[in-house]
Amino acid sequence: MMPMVPRAIIRRASSRYIAGATLDEAIATVRVLNDDGAMATLDVLGEYVTQLSQAETSVHEYNHALESIERNNLDANVSVKLSSLGLLIDSEYCFQRMRDLCQQAKERNNFIRIDMEDSEVTEVTLDIHRKLLEEFENVGVAIQSYMRRTQNDVSALIQQGANVRVCKGIYVEPRSVAWKDDGAVNRNFARAVRRLLERGCYVGIATHDESLVWETERIIEELNLDKSKYEFQMLLGVEEDLRRVILAAGHRLRVYVPFGSHWYEYSTRRLRENPKLAGYIIKGMLNGSK
Ligand SMILES: Cc1cc2nc3c(=O)[nH]c(=O)nc-3n(C[C@H](O)[C@H](O)[C@H](O)COP(=O)(O)OP(=O)(O)OC[C@H]3O[C@@H](n4cnc5c(N)ncnc54)[C@H](O)[C@@H]3O)c2cc1C
């Protein structure tokens, strides 16, 4: 049904989740978040590029974002989907562009998080992250607790001393690859967070699920962890009340801020992939923009 939904409706539905089409709009959003005590991570929309020239454009946009974060003295880093840097066209090219970006970020004392995409690219994404870690400290990766392989990946990431975002996972995967039971996904999430934190890895706890926030707070308490060892992470426009509760409890929290001219493709892809997401958006529209 997606092609039948008018562009204006998609724009309205996605506007609370996307900072805007331009870097200036994203920077303005980050400034507001910083003023509210939250950190941010900027995501330039534009995944699954089909030409290397598009990947080149993504690299330029990320460089501008890093430059602008520094110039405006903002508390923000960047999140990158490797498919936006040409992963599906030429993985070596993608790796070299990531090296360039890590170098840029290093010179600006900043950090790059590699988002995790669908299961077709899990292995190569972790591989590129591992190779980057041989050269750079300012790079981390995301893992998804719905994946059956996740605890093995956690073991490898612990060995690497990696900086890891743990999320549930957004892509629709076959049962052979991913857990389908919500309880199993949640227990796998908490287990991954616990194992990583116990072994001294920095963890980004990326969820809006209150029960997981509760569970991970207990893990943090139990391990008596300093606040500098982890952060909570949430998406722009989602569960803002819970965001304030987490900040009020004294935790560090980072908001994921997508922006860019490819907002339409991003929004429709997410909606097509994930009916649950469409449900959240419809609920949000019916409730008004709270
Ligand atoms: C900072 C951050 C980075 C992420 N990076 C990745 C990544 O690299 N790879 C990846 O596959 N996935 C990523 N995700 C998405 C993640 O995997 C989940 O799909 C998403 O966060 C929903 O899971 P949840 O833990 O919030 O739990 P859920 O049980 O799905 O959601 C809990 C509650 O949060 C609300 N909610 C959740 N998502 C939305 C939404 N989009 N709109 C409105 N309300 C919502 C609903 O009220 C829901 O009841 C990221 C998520 C965050 C927060």
The ligand as a Tripos MOL2 file, in Angstrom:
@<TRIPOS>MOLECULE
LIG
   53    58     1     0     0
SMALL
NO_CHARGES

@<TRIPOS>ATOM
      1 C1         19.6620    4.9570   19.3620 C.3       1 LIG1
      2 C2         19.1280    3.8100   18.5970 C.ar      1 LIG1
      3 C3         19.8980    3.2580   17.5910 C.ar      1 LIG1
      4 C4         19.4310    2.1720   16.8810 C.ar      1 LIG1
      5 N1         20.2510    1.5760   15.9490 N.ar      1 LIG1
      6 C5         19.8370    0.4690   15.3280 C.ar      1 LIG1
      7 C6         20.7200   -0.2380   14.4600 C.ar      1 LIG1
      8 O1         21.8730    0.1190   14.2780 O.2       1 LIG1
      9 N2         20.2330   -1.3410   13.8430 N.ar      1 LIG1
     10 C7         18.9550   -1.7860   14.0470 C.ar      1 LIG1
     11 O2         18.5890   -2.8130   13.4710 O.2       1 LIG1
     12 N3         18.1150   -1.1360   14.8600 N.ar      1 LIG1
     13 C8         18.5180   -0.0210   15.5040 C.ar      1 LIG1
     14 N4         17.6700    0.6160   16.3600 N.ar      1 LIG1
     15 C9         16.2440    0.2410   16.4080 C.3       1 LIG1
     16 C10        16.0020   -0.8500   17.4370 C.3       1 LIG1
     17 O3         16.6080   -2.0240   16.9910 O.3       1 LIG1
     18 C11        14.5180   -1.1020   17.6710 C.3       1 LIG1
     19 O4         13.8890   -1.5170   16.5370 O.3       1 LIG1
     20 C12        13.7410    0.0630   18.1980 C.3       1 LIG1
     21 O5         14.5070    0.8120   19.0800 O.3       1 LIG1
     22 C13        12.4990   -0.4130   18.9260 C.3       1 LIG1
     23 O6         12.8650   -1.2870   19.9490 O.3       1 LIG1
     24 P1         12.7230   -0.9190   21.4950 P.3       1 LIG1
     25 O7         13.8990   -1.4740   22.2070 O.co2     1 LIG1
     26 O8         12.5070    0.5140   21.6610 O.co2     1 LIG1
     27 O9         11.4970   -1.8040   21.9630 O.3       1 LIG1
     28 P2          9.9940   -1.8740   21.4310 P.3       1 LIG1
     29 O10         9.3510   -2.9100   22.2790 O.co2     1 LIG1
     30 O11         9.9240   -2.0350   19.9670 O.co2     1 LIG1
     31 O12         9.4550   -0.4600   21.7860 O.3       1 LIG1
     32 C14         9.1590   -0.0540   23.1140 C.3       1 LIG1
     33 C15         8.1860    1.1230   23.0360 C.3       1 LIG1
     34 O13         8.8450    2.2310   22.4330 O.3       1 LIG1
     35 C16         8.0030    2.8760   21.4980 C.3       1 LIG1
     36 N5          8.6740    2.8640   20.2010 N.ar      1 LIG1
     37 C17         9.7220    2.1010   19.8200 C.ar      1 LIG1
     38 N6         10.1350    2.4250   18.5870 N.ar      1 LIG1
     39 C18         9.3260    3.4080   18.1620 C.ar      1 LIG1
     40 C19         9.2590    4.1970   16.9760 C.ar      1 LIG1
     41 N7         10.1170    4.0480   15.9740 N.pl3     1 LIG1
     42 N8          8.2840    5.1440   16.8910 N.ar      1 LIG1
     43 C20         7.4240    5.3490   17.9190 C.ar      1 LIG1
     44 N9          7.4640    4.6590   19.0600 N.ar      1 LIG1
     45 C21         8.3870    3.6940   19.1890 C.ar      1 LIG1
     46 C22         6.6730    2.1740   21.5390 C.3       1 LIG1
     47 O14         5.8170    2.8770   22.4160 O.3       1 LIG1
     48 C23         6.9890    0.8290   22.1290 C.3       1 LIG1
     49 O15         5.9210    0.3070   22.8510 O.3       1 LIG1
     50 C24        18.1320    1.6680   17.1400 C.ar      1 LIG1
     51 C25        17.3650    2.1990   18.1640 C.ar      1 LIG1
     52 C26        17.8480    3.2400   18.9020 C.ar      1 LIG1
     53 C27        17.0230    3.7590   20.0410 C.3       1 LIG1
@<TRIPOS>BOND
     1     1     2 1
     2     2     3 ar
     3     2    52 ar
     4     3     4 ar
     5     4     5 ar
     6     4    50 ar
     7     5     6 ar
     8     6     7 ar
     9     6    13 1
    10     7     8 2
    11     7     9 ar
    12     9    10 ar
    13    10    11 2
    14    10    12 ar
    15    12    13 ar
    16    13    14 ar
    17    14    15 1
    18    14    50 ar
    19    15    16 1
    20    16    17 1
    21    16    18 1
    22    18    19 1
    23    18    20 1
    24    20    21 1
    25    20    22 1
    26    22    23 1
    27    23    24 1
    28    24    25 2
    29    24    26 1
    30    24    27 1
    31    27    28 1
    32    28    29 2
    33    28    30 1
    34    28    31 1
    35    31    32 1
    36    32    33 1
    37    33    34 1
    38    33    48 1
    39    34    35 1
    40    35    36 1
    41    35    46 1
    42    36    37 ar
    43    36    45 ar
    44    37    38 ar
    45    38    39 ar
    46    39    40 ar
    47    39    45 ar
    48    40    41 1
    49    40    42 ar
    50    42    43 ar
    51    43    44 ar
    52    44    45 ar
    53    46    47 1
    54    46    48 1
    55    48    49 1
    56    50    51 ar
    57    51    52 ar
    58    52    53 1
@<TRIPOS>SUBSTRUCTURE
     1 LIG1         1 GROUP 0 **** ****
